[in-house]
Amino acid sequence: MMTAVLGLTLNATNNPGFGERRYTITGMAEYSYNKTWGHHANFDVQGLMPFNPHFEMEAKLQFSTANVHTGVVQLRPKFELPVGEMFLETDVYYRGVARNRLGDMTAALGVGYRMDYVSVTLGLYCRVIDNWDRSPHTDETFVVEPFNLLYRVEVFCRPQNNPWNLSFLISDVDDYQMERMYQPLFGIGAYYDVNDHWRLNFAAQCKPTGMFHLDATFYGATFRTGFSYRF
């Protein structure tokens, strides 16, 4: 998938030792490519709401010219440690694949740790895929994948409270999708603080297929650039 993003993000200050968390609003415009949907553009809106030092919430919406639209809610209780913090995470993703009249819902529970130079999350998620046109009067049913592994490892070149940074990511989840554990995503990200409120963001992502079958081939790539406004 190839994506170019024009963005705005919502971040409250809690533990400035590993990165400032402030109310932030983000808007994104993306150009994407993958072998299933071809070339398409995405438009995103995101909000980060750190209500207090021990709890934050994220809400995200993505609209796509591929006629695939996604909504995400993430709840994150946090526990400060001598270095960094530990957090629990509950994620709910709903993707409406209108082009195929399908609904794809995933729900995850995870535990994570983040500090100056690293953020790690590990958990489990389940997936339910249903046909929008399925009749309750037939034997047709929905598809359930009860247990999938969720993992995310991101490493930063500089402390997260630095005015600029570069990071590297391997994960089977991103802002709008949860992939099977054997379909990892590889990404690179960067940001630059223009001033105290505006932040310029860039991200690129590659998705190969067949990684765990020793026959990896290119599936898609994503490129993003955008702005965050932090209150």
Long-range contacts (C-beta under 8 A, 24 or more apart in sequence): 1-32, 1-33, 1-34, 1-37, 1-205, 1-207, 1-219, 1-220, 1-221, 1-222, 2-31, 2-32, 2-33, 2-34, 2-39, 2-220, 2-221, 2-222, 2-223, 3-30, 3-31, 3-32, 3-42, 3-205, 3-221, 3-222, 3-223, 3-224, 4-29, 4-30, 4-31, 4-223, 4-224, 4-225, 5-29, 5-30, 5-42, 5-44, 5-201, 5-203, 5-223, 5-224, 5-225, 5-226, 6-225, 6-226, 6-227, 7-44, 7-46, 7-201, 7-224, 7-225, 7-226, 7-227, 7-228, 8-45, 8-226, 8-227, 8-228, 8-229, 9-46, 9-47, 9-48, 9-199, 9-201, 9-226, 9-227, 9-228, 9-229, 9-230, 10-46, 10-47, 10-48, 10-49, 10-229, 10-231, 11-48, 11-50, 11-228, 11-230, 11-231, 12-49, 12-50, 12-51, 12-52, 12-56, 13-50, 14-50, 14-52, 14-53, 14-56, 14-78, 14-80, 15-53, 15-80, 15-84, 15-85, 16-161, 17-83, 17-84, 17-115, 17-116, 17-161, 18-84, 18-85, 18-114, 18-115, 18-116, 18-159, 18-160, 18-161, 19-114, 19-116, 19-159, 19-160, 19-161, 20-160, 20-161, 20-230, 21-48, 21-50, 21-56, 22-48, 22-50, 22-230, 22-231, 23-48, 23-49, 23-50, 23-230, 23-231, 24-48, 24-228, 24-229, 24-230, 24-231, 25-228, 25-229, 26-201, 26-226, 26-227, 26-228, 26-229, 27-226, 27-227, 28-62, 28-224, 28-226, 29-226, 30-222, 30-223, 30-224, 31-223, 32-64, 32-66, 32-220, 32-222, 33-220, 33-221, 34-207, 34-219, 34-220, 35-219, 35-220, 36-220, 37-64, 37-66, 37-68, 37-99, 38-66, 40-64, 40-65, 40-66, 41-65, 44-175, 44-176, 46-175, 53-78, 53-80, 54-78, 54-79, 54-80, 60-175, 60-176, 62-175, 62-176, 66-99, 67-97, 67-98, 67-99, 68-95, 68-96, 68-97, 68-98, 68-99, 69-95, 69-96, 69-98, 70-94, 70-95, 70-96, 70-176, 70-177, 72-175, 72-176, 81-113, 83-115, 84-113, 84-114, 84-115, 84-116, 85-113, 85-114, 85-115, 86-111, 86-112, 86-113, 87-111, 87-112, 87-113, 87-114, 88-112, 89-121, 89-123, 91-125, 91-173, 91-178, 93-176, 93-177, 93-178, 95-176, 95-177, 101-131, 101-132, 101-133, 102-129, 102-130, 102-131, 102-132, 103-129, 103-130, 103-132, 104-128, 104-129, 105-129, 105-130, 106-178, 108-150, 108-173, 108-178, 110-150, 112-152, 114-160, 116-156, 116-159, 116-160, 116-161, 117-155, 117-156, 117-157, 117-158, 117-159, 117-160, 118-153, 118-154, 118-155, 118-156, 119-152, 119-153, 119-154, 119-156, 120-152, 120-153, 120-154, 121-150, 121-151, 121-152, 122-149, 122-150, 122-151, 122-152, 123-149, 123-150, 123-151, 124-148, 124-149, 124-150, 125-150, 125-178, 127-178, 148-178, 148-180, 148-181, 149-181, 150-178, 150-181, 151-181, 154-189, 163-192, 163-193, 164-190, 164-191, 164-192, 164-193, 165-190, 165-191, 166-190, 169-205, 174-205, 179-207, 182-211, 182-212, 182-213, 183-207, 183-209, 183-211, 184-208, 184-211, 187-222, 191-228, 196-230, 197-229, 197-230, 197-231, 198-227, 198-228, 198-229, 198-230, 199-227, 199-228, 199-229, 199-230, 200-225, 200-226, 200-227, 201-225, 201-226, 201-227, 201-228
